[in-house]
Amino acid sequence: MTNDIIDTAVAAGNFKTLATALGAADLINTLKGAGPFTVFAPTDAAFAKLPKPELESLLKDKEKLKGLLLTHVLSGSISASAVSKMHDGDKVKTVSGKEVTLGLKDNKVTVNGALVSKTDIQASNGVIHVIDTVIRPN
C-alpha cells in the first residue's frame, strides 16, 4: 500500500469536490501525514446535495471549511468490522473535537445520518469509508 488517503481518494475519481475542499482548507498535508486516520469521504454527489451558495461560501471560509471537513476524520484506522460492533447511537469523537453519532439503517452504518456506501478502502496512512451526504457537526 503506497498511496496515502489523499492519493487514494483522487485516484478513485469521485472525490473531486472533497479534494478541492481539502486544498482550500489547507488539509492536504495533514491527510498525507503519518496518521493513521479514518476518513468518512463524501462523494461529489454528496457535495452536490449542498445548496450551491452554501458550498461556495464554505470554500471561501477556510476555518469553517476546516472544521466541517475534520468532522469527517477520526484518529486511528477503524475498519468497517470494528464500526459494525458499535451500537446504534454510539458517539465517536472526530479530530475536529466534535462528536458524530453512529447509526444503523437497514443493516447499513450511518454517520450523523450519512449512509456509508462503501467501506474499507485501504490507504498507506489509514482507511476511507465512502458516504452519501456531507456530515454536519452535532
C-alpha positions in Angstrom: 0.0 0.0 0.0 1.8 3.1 -1.2 -1.0 5.6 -1.8 -2.0 7.8 1.2 -5.6 8.9 1.8 -5.4 11.9 -0.5 -3.8 10.0 -3.4 -6.3 7.1 -2.9 -9.3 9.4 -3.0 -8.0 11.3 -6.0 -7.4 8.1 -7.9 -11.0 6.9 -7.2 -12.2 9.8 -9.3 -15.4 10.6 -7.5 -14.0 12.8 -4.8 -13.0 15.9 -6.8 -15.1 18.3 -4.6 -13.6 16.8 -1.5 -10.1 17.2 -2.9 -10.8 20.8 -3.8 -12.2 21.4 -0.3 -9.3 19.8 1.4 -7.0 22.1 -0.6 -9.0 25.2 0.2 -8.9 24.2 3.9 -5.1 23.6 3.8 -5.6 20.0 5.0 -3.8 18.1 2.2 -0.5 17.8 4.1 -2.4 16.7 7.2 -4.1 13.8 5.5 -0.8 12.9 3.7 0.7 12.7 7.2 1.6 9.5 9.1 -1.9 9.0 10.6 -3.4 6.6 10.9 -6.8 8.2 10.0 -10.3 7.0 9.3 -12.0 9.3 6.7 -15.7 9.3 6.0 -15.4 10.7 2.5 -18.4 12.4 0.9 -18.6 11.8 -2.9 -19.0 14.5 -5.5 -22.7 13.6 -5.4 -22.8 14.1 -1.7 -21.4 17.6 -2.0 -23.9 18.3 -4.9 -26.7 17.9 -2.3 -25.5 21.1 -0.6 -27.1 24.3 -1.9 -24.6 25.8 -4.4 -24.4 29.2 -2.5 -23.6 27.3 0.8 -20.8 25.2 -0.9 -19.3 28.4 -2.5 -19.4 30.2 0.9 -17.8 27.2 2.6 -15.0 27.1 0.1 -14.2 30.8 0.8 -14.3 30.4 4.7 -11.1 28.4 5.4 -11.7 27.9 9.2 -15.4 26.9 8.8 -14.5 24.6 6.0 -11.6 23.1 8.0 -14.0 22.4 11.0 -16.6 20.8 8.7 -14.0 18.6 6.9 -12.3 17.5 10.2 -15.7 16.3 11.3 -15.3 13.6 8.7 -11.9 12.3 10.2 -11.3 10.0 13.1 -7.9 9.4 14.7 -6.8 5.8 14.1 -7.6 3.3 11.4 -11.1 1.9 12.1 -12.3 -0.9 9.9 -16.0 -1.5 9.0 -16.0 -4.6 11.1 -14.9 -2.5 14.1 -17.6 0.1 13.4 -20.3 -2.6 13.0 -19.5 -3.8 16.5 -20.5 -0.4 17.9 -24.1 0.2 18.9 -26.8 2.3 17.2 -26.5 5.8 18.7 -22.8 5.5 19.8 -20.9 8.7 19.7 -17.4 9.0 18.3 -15.1 11.9 18.7 -13.6 13.3 15.5 -10.3 15.1 15.1 -12.3 18.4 15.0 -13.2 17.7 18.6 -16.9 17.3 17.8 -18.8 14.1 18.1 -20.6 12.2 15.4 -23.4 9.7 16.0 -23.2 6.2 14.5 -26.4 4.6 13.5 -27.8 1.5 11.7 -30.3 1.8 8.9 -31.4 -1.3 7.1 -28.2 -3.1 8.4 -26.0 -0.3 7.0 -23.9 2.0 9.1 -24.7 5.7 9.1 -22.7 8.6 10.5 -24.8 11.6 11.5 -27.4 10.2 9.1 -25.0 9.9 6.2 -25.1 6.4 4.7 -21.8 4.5 4.4 -22.0 3.1 0.9 -18.5 1.6 0.6 -16.1 0.6 3.3 -12.5 -0.3 4.0 -10.7 1.4 1.1 -7.2 1.0 2.4 -4.5 3.7 2.2 -1.0 3.7 3.5 -2.0 6.0 6.4 -5.5 4.8 7.2 -8.8 3.8 5.7 -11.6 5.5 3.8 -15.3 4.8 4.1 -17.5 6.4 1.4 -20.6 8.3 2.5 -23.5 9.7 0.5 -24.0 13.0 2.4 -21.7 15.7 3.9 -21.7 15.3 7.6 -23.0 18.2 9.7 -21.5 18.5 13.2 -23.8 17.7 16.1 
